[in-house]
Amino acid sequence: RVAVLEACLGLAGMLASVGGGQWRRAQGYVNPFWLVLAASLAAALYAAFCLQESVKQRKPAKLLTLRHYQAVYRLYTAPEQLSSRRKLALYSLAFFLLVTVHFGTKDLFVLYELGSPLCWTSDLIGYGSAASYLAYLSSLGGLRMLQLCLEDTWVAEIGLVSNIAGLVVISLATTTALMFTGYGILFLSMAATPVIRAKLSKLVGEAEQGALFASVACVEGLCSLVAAGVFNSLYPSSLHFMRGFPFLFGAIILLIPAAILGWLEIWDSDLQYRHFSDASPSPAD
C-alpha cells in the first residue's frame, strides 16, 4: 500500500512535468503557479473537511500538548524490546540518508540540465522530470514482481543498486541520450523507500503507529533541510572540477543505507537460524 501511494505521487509528478514544460514554454511561469496554488488549496480543503480519521480517538485530543512529543521520544528510548529499538534507529538512519540523497539530487537536476554541455530547453526539462517521476511507477511494478522471489530487504538492495548506478551515469552525462539513460537506470530507485517504511511499521505496535508516522515525517523534514544545505552548496563548489560531482557524492552516500539493510537482514536470518537450531530436537532425543 505504501508503494501504491508513492506510485500515485510519481504519476501525478510525471503528468505535471510533461504538461508543465509545454505550458511554461507557451505562457511563461505565472499561470502554472496559479494552478499549483489552486490545487494546493483544494487538497487542503479536502483534507480538512472530507477526510476522516482512520483511528477514532477514545477521548478528545488536545492541540497544544507535549504528549505527542513524549510518544515519539519513548518510541526510540523505551527499555522493552531493546533490539527492536536499535533496529528502529538503524532503519531510521537508512531512511534519512536515502531520502536526503533523493531530495538533494532531485533539486539539482534542472540546474544540471540547463548548464553546458546539455543546455536543455523547457520542454526537454519537462520530459526529463517526467522520466524521473516514472521511477515511482516502474518501482511499484518491479517491487511487486521481485517480492515473488526475494525478501523485501533484497528488493530494497536492488533498488539502491539501481539508484547508485543511475546517479553515477547522470554524474558523467554530457549528452541528452546519456542523461536519459541515467534516468532509465533509475527505474527501480524508489523501491527501497516503501520497504524501509514497512520495516519501520512492523517494529512498533498498533498504538505506536501514529508516533512512528510523526517521527518519519520529522525525518523527512530534516532530510529536506539537510539536502538543501549540503547539495545546493556542493554544486557550485564542484563546478570547476566536475559538474556532476553532487550526484556521484549521493551515490557514495547510498552505500551506507545499503550496508545497514544488508547487515540487519543477515543478522535477523542468523537469529532465526539459531532459534530454529535450539528448538530442533537432537538425534539422541
Protein Blocks (a to p, Z undefined) as FASTA:
>chain_A
ZZmmmmmmmmmmmmmmmmmmmmmmmnojmlmmmmmmmmmmmmmmmmmmmpccfbdcfbdc
dfbdcklmmmmmmmmmofghkllmmmmmmmmmmmmmmmmmmmmmmmmmmmmmmmcfklpa
fklmmmmmmmmmmmmmmmmmmmmmmmmmpcfklmmmmmmmmmmmmmmmmmmpcbfklmmm
mmmmmmmmmmmmmmmmmmmmmmpcfklmmmmmmmmmmmmmmmmmmmmmmmmmmmmmmmmm
omklmmmmmmmmmmmmmmmmmmmmmmmmmmmmmmmmmmpccfkZZ
